[in-house]
């Protein structure tokens, strides 16, 4: 079974959805049987690197709400994350451009470290308060999962893998994907959004029976 996951590191629901899927796979004892492929989707390709804007202000501006309403939205997201064991830290979150983080995952795919990188990058952004738009930070995170830091920095200082991110963007448009997370199981079944584990369990059971 193959599962393609379209996500962005700036998307809080993507980390939650990823964790819900993992809970479902563990429940069904499928963790070792599923080929998970991460696909790039930038919510805001034009986002500034290392923005000084705080999440509350950014969210209120994005949706045209008051800061109080934006804070309530964040509080709901934090509770959703906590329900699956993720302790989001919005106060120290650094908003940034995620292009280089996506490029890093594509590089990691050829070395078999993409899954470790995805988890580490999400945690770095939403929990550790690290700047995943800073290539020095990306080098450090890569080293943590067993990659060569200098090779990573050399790659990120070039234009390598930008085309791969762009390819994913074009494919998402062809598939009609307009928001993330978005899961595609065996190129047949689409599951949009951070669905609860129970939904993934049902869909995975059906997909397994049909395979």
ABEGO torsion letter per residue (X at the ends): XBBBBBBBAABAAAAAAAAAAAAAAAAAGAAAABBBBBBBBBABAABBBGBABBAAAAAAAAAGBBAAAAAAAAAAAAAAAAAAGBBBBAAABBBBBAAAAAAAAAAAAAAGAAAAAAAAAAAAAAAAGBBAABAAAAAAAAAAAGBBAAAAAAAAABABGAAAAAAAAAAAAAAGBABOBBBBBGGABBBBEBBBAAAAAAAAAAAAAAX
